[in-house]
Amino acid sequence: MNQLEEKLAAALRDTGEEISPHSVPPLRLRGAPRRATLPRLPHRWKAWLTPLAAAAAVAAVVATSLAMSATFHGHARGTSPAGEQQLNGSPPGPASALRKVPPYFVALPEQALIYARAATVRSTVTGRVLATVSPPRPYSVFTWVSGAADDRTFVLAAQRWWRIGSGQAGARAQERDNTARTVFFRLAFHPATGTTQLTRLAVPEKIRATDIGGMGVSADGTRLALTFRTYIQIINLATGATRTWTWPGGGWIGNFKPDGQIFSWSADGRYLAFQQWGGKFDSTAHVRLLDTTAPGTSLTAAKVIRTFLNQDGVLTFSPGNTLLTPDGTKIVTATTFSPRQRSRISHEEITEFSVQTGKPVLTQDKFAPRAGWQEVLWTNSDGSVLVLSDPRGKKTQDGPGNILGVLSGNKFTPIPHGADTFQQIAW
């Protein structure tokens, strides 16, 4: 059954350019005349299901994608040969833009289905791998990564992992994988020598692998925020002291499909931004801001900055990361507008919203919907420089691929060797 899962997963990847890989749940096919919705599945959903159920779930997504694929044929966003990528018909941005963002990032390539057997430290300027780090035994895979503001320090989550086969042996392996303990490591990169140092962090609680829905380290690297979908914990990494805020209602805390950067912090470490989902079918996203210095234990106290409805005729986001700028003034995300009238043209763009009013204050990189997706991965202090994952990579027989790049002055500069093939990534 594991082979069947892998074949179905491969089929899904082959059609991935036609739907956003971050769009489950629910599935929203851009440019489609009708909205398609699938049941919400949690992060690491393959591990939560039996092999047979996982294969069936993947098959359902593949079938939906294939059924709708005709809608997207002929709509691929224009691309040029490597090194000549276009931004809506204009030349790529200057190479100097690459030096406006942190010089190093850590990526988790997808190697064991949804896990990474190693983390790679890469150069933003050259795109090349500078170091490779594997988890120490008995841990065998990394599952999450988050970066601090010093451009050298990252936090990695790791666990033990068992390959899930068929039959009783596979069921036992799956149970071990689901209940394996998640541990955390601080990764320090030393650019002068190209070496790394991995240090186990003293997180007091025993956290099961399937319980955690994401994490984010504070700018100074001293605190770690974790989401458990119905509550958030912030851990002081020096003392192990933990504070918990709970969500009392329905829905959950995390991204649309809990991948990517679940949290973003203000530079002073006071505010923590996150998404809280609720409403009909849990399809309405509220971007909230939690004052971590205020008293109380309820997440209802977190200010609602912006609400995104999952429907046509209103501006929504293309769903993935919604990042707080470190200066605490804006929320940055990739947005989409699908008009109710089919005769009107829908569009996507990068939008920045005021934290004070929730209204748009800046839009850029506007384009008509195409195969692929956009994702904001990092923002500088005021949102003037961004790192994106963007569907303007070298065209292949399967369509355009997503690449990493820097958006500055409304010009996109590709990161060399920057094909986005990663499960998790952090600057």
BELJO-V691591 format. One record per backbone hydrogen bond with DSSP energy under -1.0 kcal/mol. NH is the residue of the N-H (numbers start at 1). CO is the residue of the C=O. If there is no record, write none. Layout:
NH_CO, NH_CO
This chain:
5_1, 6_2, 7_3, 8_4, 9_5, 10_6, 11_7, 12_8, 13_9, 14_10, 15_11, 16_13, 18_15, 19_16, 23_20, 32_29, 49_45, 54_50, 55_51, 56_52, 57_53, 58_54, 59_55, 60_56, 61_57, 62_58, 63_59, 64_60, 65_61, 66_62, 67_63, 68_64, 71_68, 72_69, 73_69, 75_72, 84_81, 87_90, 90_87, 93_412, 97_94, 98_95, 99_96, 100_97, 105_122, 106_426, 107_120, 108_424, 111_115, 112_115, 114_112, 116_142, 119_133, 120_107, 121_131, 122_105, 123_128, 124_103, 127_123, 130_121, 131_121, 133_119, 139_136, 140_159, 141_159, 142_116, 143_157, 146_155, 148_153, 149_219, 154_187, 155_146, 156_185, 157_144, 158_183, 159_141, 170_166, 171_167, 172_168, 173_169, 174_170, 175_171, 176_172, 177_173, 178_174, 179_175, 182_207, 183_158, 185_156, 186_199, 187_154, 188_197, 189_152, 190_195, 194_190, 195_190, 197_188, 199_186, 201_184, 203_201, 209_180, 210_178, 211_208, 212_208, 213_227, 216_225, 218_223, 221_218, 224_235, 225_216, 226_233, 227_214, 228_231, 230_228, 232_245, 233_226, 234_243, 235_224, 236_241, 237_222, 240_236, 243_234, 245_232, 246_297, 247_230, 253_229, 254_275, 259_257, 262_260, 264_273, 266_271, 267_326, 269_266, 272_290, 273_264, 274_288, 276_286, 277_252, 278_284, 282_279, 283_280, 284_278, 285_308, 286_276, 287_306, 288_274, 289_303, 290_272, 292_270, 294_291, 299_246, 301_298, 302_299, 303_289, 305_287, 306_287, 308_285, 311_309, 313_338, 316_336, 318_334, 319_317, 323_332, 325_330, 327_381, 328_325, 331_353, 332_323, 333_351, 335_349, 336_316, 337_347, 344_341, 347_337, 348_367, 349_335, 350_364, 351_333, 352_362, 353_331, 354_359, 355_329, 358_354, 361_352, 362_352, 364_350, 367_348, 372_17, 375_389, 377_387, 378_387, 380_385, 386_407, 387_378, 388_405, 389_375, 390_403, 392_390, 393_401, 396_399, 399_396, 403_390, 404_418, 405_388, 406_413, 407_386, 408_411, 411_408, 413_406, 415_404, 418_415, 420_402, 421_419, 423_108, 424_108, 426_106
